Amino acid sequence: MSSIYQGRRLSLSLFGQSHSEAVGMTLDGLPAGIAVDPEALQVFLNRRAPGRNDWSTPRREEDRPEFICGLKDGYTCGAPLTALIRNRNTRGKDYARLKEVPRPGHADYTAQLRFRGYQDHEGGGHFSGRLTAPLCVAGGVLLQELERRGIGIRARITRLAGIADLSPFETPVDQKPFPVTDDGKAAAMLDAIAAAKREGDSVGGVIECVIDGLPGGYGAPMFDGIENQIARLAFAIPAVKGIEFGSGFSGCDLRGSENNDPFPLRPEHNNAGGILGGISTGMPIVFRLAVKPTPSIAKTQNSVNLRTGEPERLQIEGRHDPCIVPRAVPVVEAVAAIAVADLILEE
């Protein structure tokens, strides 16, 4: 089933649509006795939540999870952990036209092909980034447990609208209002988002994630490699179009003598991104995700009327992010936590 992630130990089910009564998740396979700090979880969820700043959609949601089972006195009790997040600020009328005239670059068109008109088109239905809210509930719970085990996960923006921040990523940026290492580059990126918004357009970027503290020897070759597990979860994030580990695509321009990480046990550099043969080396795991520009833009675009088959011009109304990249940063941390926790809990 497309809404269920089945790992080695963990099973995660996401449910709901952008404008349904609620979205939510069920996380099964958690051992009993894992502590959940609701205040820390809420701080994490607020980083993704909409309507908090000028570079996100004006749709404001509390994103406060209601745990309906699996949690007792602040600890997991061994039953499946289920949480709901209510949708309270919906405006379905903004999407009335999109069932017949799909947004270029969006799943409106393929949803029509796949579900023959029965899909929920309001807010993108279950293709919406709204489903990353319960994804972050699951990831946020697991981040707390991984931290207690000495494993840290941090992500940042390294490129946005062609502006690169390649400064050393030595400390988390989750306390910053904009998740980059270099504050000067943050100002330039914010200016680029504001310019795109004024022009009715959008921009995309690249998010880098680092996993610290995972010992060597976790993972497996072939289909169960760490890269496989992270990539599978990462592509559940809407707008993600590419992934690379370590030196990634730039490593293709190097010779083997340059790209290889010389041993001893802690190599001088980490072009492998902490993974060899699908198994952790003990070095930090490093991967980057390409995030496309938000397809819902105010500029008039060419589309087609699916009912008549005739070309039609479309100007999208409603509330949309001019750049989804900043809000996607904690979502990347969440999917990394799910992948790593599945490895750890299996052992």
Order of alpha helices (4+ residues) and beta strands (2+ residues): beta-beta-beta-alpha-beta-beta-beta-beta-alpha-alpha-beta-beta-alpha-beta-alpha-beta-alpha-beta-beta-beta-beta-beta-alpha
